[in-house]
């Protein structure tokens, strides 16, 4: 297996961030084009609140190694059965992900009981078992013993956790935060997220910060402490931003390493 086989795109409907979040460009790049451009083999597809036809996107993802879909209706686990049906038809669908979990899930009405019900539906059905992942930001944990203990009960039902840093100014805190993250996700699958646009501060991400993150994440993967990295996102990849160029150059250098 090559290193690029462990890299994912955080995919959005094309153009969803045009003229927003500090970006003044107009992008036309689709999620599949983003995977090809960045040289990655997997996608987490996250519609957010965009209306789209999942089937059409799944057909475009046919040649990818693995596909995952965001599941935002966390208060009704039964809705996951439609994702399971799609995963039967499209064999590379292997997981679902709860995006922005603390904001939309924990603080959005999703209960721990419902998470266990969701996990049971995903794994104990007669069609196909899917893994259940969540997004966790470094500014959402390590805030105190009581806060982390409350969050821990929500983490426990998940199969895997993706650690992200929302604002680039907090990238230097990643090693310290990771030690807490590692403790809170013991026995879980782990990935890292890397923003190629600084959404938290509504401006360009720097190539320096992106390269540092990719180098650091690669080392953790080599140690067996994480199974992948997620690059965010296709929706600005064709706008000549430095961070995307750096990510492409990094993948050209490391992507074909045997892993």
N, C-alpha and C positions, 0 to 999 in steps of 0.2 A: 504493500500500500504506500502511496506517495503522500507527502505532507498535505498537498492541496486537497486530497480526498477527505481531510478532516476539517476543512474550512467551509464555512457557510456564508451565504448572503442573507441579510435581513431584508426581505423583499417587500416593496410596497407597489401599489398601483402606479403606473408611470405618470409622472407629472404632479403627483400629489403635494409636493413641496415647492412647486413653482411659485416664485414671488412671495415666499413666506419664511419664517424663522431666520430672517436675515439674508436669505438667499434671494438674489435679484435676477437669477437666470431662469431660462425656460428649458427644461429637460424633456427628452422624448424616450429615454432609455427604459425598456421593459425589465422586469425582474430576470427573465431568462437571458437577455442581452447583458445584464449586469453580471450574472454568473460567468458568462463567457469572457467578458471584458476583464473582470478581476481574477479570472483563472481558478474559480472555486467550483466544487462539485455538488453542493447541497444548498437548499434554500429553506429558510423559515419564511413563509408567506403570511404577511400581516396586513389585512385589508384596512385596519383601523375602522373608520366609519364610511369608507368608500363602498359603493355598490358595485359588485363585480360578480362574474360568473366563475365559480370555483372550478367547474369542469373545464372551461376553456384554458384557464391557467394550468391546470393539471396536465392537459394535453401538451402544452408548450414545455412542460418540465419533464417530458418523457425520457430524455437522455441523462437526466441528473441521477446521481447515486441515491440521494434521499431527499424527501420533501416533508416538511412539517407545516401545519396550519395553526394560526392563532385562534384561540377559543375564548371569546369575550363574554359569553352568556353563562358565566360560572355559577349563577344561582339556579340553573336548571341542568343538572348533569345528563338528563335523558337526551338533550339535544346533541350529545356527543355521538349518538348512534348513527347519525347521518355521516359523520366523519369516518366512522368505521366502515360503513358501506362504500364510501369513496375509496378508502384504502384497499378494499378488496378489488375494486376495478383498476386502481392505479397502484401497483405493488410497491412503488418506491415511497409511498406515504408511510412513515413509520412512527410518527409522534404528533402530539399537539403541544401548544405552548400557551401559557397565560402571560400575556404582555402586561407590563406595568403593574405587577401583581399587587404590591402594597396599596397603590392608589385605587386601582380598579377592582381588585379582589378583596383583600383583607379589609380595606376601608370602604369597599363598594358593596358589601352585603353578602359576600361569599363566606359560608361557614366552614369550619373544619370538617364537620360531618359531611357536607356536600362534596368537599374535596376527596374524602375517602370513598364516597359513593361514585364520584367521577373516576377515581383510580380503579375501582372495582369494575365499572362498566368497560373501561378501556382494556383491562387485562383479562377479565373473566367473562368473555362472550364467546359464542360459537363460530365467529367469523375471522377475527384477526386481533392480535394484541398490539396495542399502541402505547408508547411511553408518554408520560405526562411531565412536562417541563414548565419552569417558571422563570421570569425575569426578576432579578434582584439588583438594586443599585447600591453602590458603596455608601451613599448618604442615607441609607435606610437601615443599616445595621451597625453594630458597634457603638450604639448610642447610650448604652447603659444596661445593667443586668436585667432589670425588669422589662425593658423594651425588647431586648433580644429574646428573653424567655417567652414573651407573648408571641413574637414572630416565629420562634422555633416550632410552635405547634402547627403553624400553617405550612412551614417548610416540610415537615415530616411526611405528609402524604405523597410528595412528588418523587419522581424517579430521578430527575435531573434539574440542576439550577444553572442559570447563566448569570455571571457577575459582570455588571456594567458600571462605568463611571460616567455620570451625567454631564458634569462640567469638566472641561479639559484642565482647569486649574487644579483639580483634585487628582490628576494622574500621578503626581509624586507620592500620594497616599496609598497607592495600589498595593505595594508589598505589605504594609502594615495591615490594611484592610483584609488582604487575602488570608492572613493568618487567622483572623476571626472567622472569615468565610469558610475556611477549611474546617475549622472546628464545628461550625454550625451545619455543615453539609457532609459530615462524616458518613461514609457508606453510600453517598449519592454520586451519580455521574455529574461531572462539572464541565462547563465551558466558560470562555471569556468573550465579552462583547467589545468591539472596537469601533468607535464612531469616526467616520471619515468626514463628517461635518459636525462642528461643535454646537449641537442643538441647545445645550444647556445655557450657553452664553450667546447664542444666535449670531455666530460668525464662523469663518473658516476654521477648520481644524488645522493644526500645524503638522508639517511633515515630520518634524523632530519628535513630536509626541506620539504620532502614529508608529513610526519606526521603533521607538523605545518600547511601546506596548507589544508590538508583534515579536520583537526579539525576546522580551520577558516572557510572553505567553508561550513561545516556542520552547523555551527552557523548561517551563513547568510541564508542558506536554511530553518532552523527552524524559522527564522524571516520572511520568505516568500519573501525574496529579490532575490532569484534565484531558478531555478527549477531543477538544476542538476549539475553534475561534470563529466568531460571527462578525462579519463586516457589515456595517450600516452605512449606506444603503445604495440601491441602484438609482435613486431618483435625482442624484446630482452628479453621477459618474461621468457624464459627457459634457461637463461644464468647465473643464480645464482647471479644476482646483488642485492645489499642490498635494493635499493629503491623498487623493486618489492616485496621482502619479507615483507617489512614494509607495503606496500599497501595491500597485501593479509591479513596480520595480522589485519590491521585496518578494513578491510571489514568483517573479521570473527567476530570482536568485535561489529561493528556497523551496518552491512549490514541488519540484520533482525529486526532492530528497526522499530516499526510502525511509519509511517510518514503521 
